[in-house]
């Protein structure tokens, strides 16, 4: 069935280290993969996205990689900072324009 | 200012009493969507709309209705709310074409059904 699996559900990293969150999706026709950040009590906001015709995209400390064959994509945050602490959601846009989100990863940046 | 607005922000109601949560966007977006957010379950899509008079079921449409009579508005209707619909609801909108389908989320509506 339609599914996006996200791992891990919780991640703690030392400030300055890197964080990696992974997602897999079930529909090979999915063509758009966004990542959203949600701070406590706030709405989700897009931080980076990638289309299916691109393998990697980078924006300063944030990067997303996509492996279409394996149907998985990952978020990479380098040189983590306290303000990176939040819940991160991956998502995939299905062929019928439905959007399926992963269950989220709570990222803790330790001082 | 480009934005998505939702009303009300907080609502406590009783089982069976019909309610409507409004959503409006001023960005001329074609795509609009409703999500519910529950602890440990992430964001689940309820309904979405690709344009005026076009709506489709998302992952969890049971117990909800929507309409899209105008491009800017996409109300969520609960005809007979039940306690399992207690949740945080987000409306979102995005463009339908281009390089990004970035969704802009509203501030959320916290609904409690007793």
Contacts between the chains, C-beta under 8 A, distances in Angstrom:
chain1	res1	chain2	res2	distance
A	2	B	59	7.3
A	6	B	42	7.7
A	32	B	101	5.3
A	34	B	101	7.2
A	34	B	102	7.0
A	34	B	103	7.4
A	36	B	103	7.9
A	43	B	90	6.4
A	43	B	105	4.1
A	43	B	106	6.8
A	43	B	107	5.8
A	43	B	108	5.9
A	44	B	43	7.0
A	44	B	90	7.3
A	44	B	103	7.9
A	44	B	105	5.3
A	45	B	105	7.3
A	46	B	100	7.9
A	46	B	102	4.6
A	46	B	103	6.9
A	49	B	100	5.8
A	49	B	101	7.4
A	49	B	102	6.6
A	51	B	99	7.2
A	89	B	42	6.0
A	89	B	43	6.3
A	91	B	43	7.8
A	93	B	101	6.3
A	96	B	56	7.1
A	97	B	31	7.2
A	97	B	48	6.8
A	97	B	50	6.1
A	97	B	56	7.4
A	98	B	45	6.3
A	98	B	48	6.7
A	98	B	56	7.1
A	98	B	58	5.9
A	98	B	59	7.3
A	99	B	33	6.8
A	99	B	45	5.5
A	99	B	48	7.2
A	99	B	58	7.7
A	99	B	103	7.6
A	100	B	45	7.1
A	100	B	59	6.6
A	101	B	35	7.7
A	101	B	42	4.8
A	101	B	43	4.2
A	101	B	44	7.1
A	101	B	45	7.6
A	102	B	42	6.0
A	103	B	40	6.6
A	103	B	41	6.2
A	103	B	42	4.0
A	104	B	42	4.8
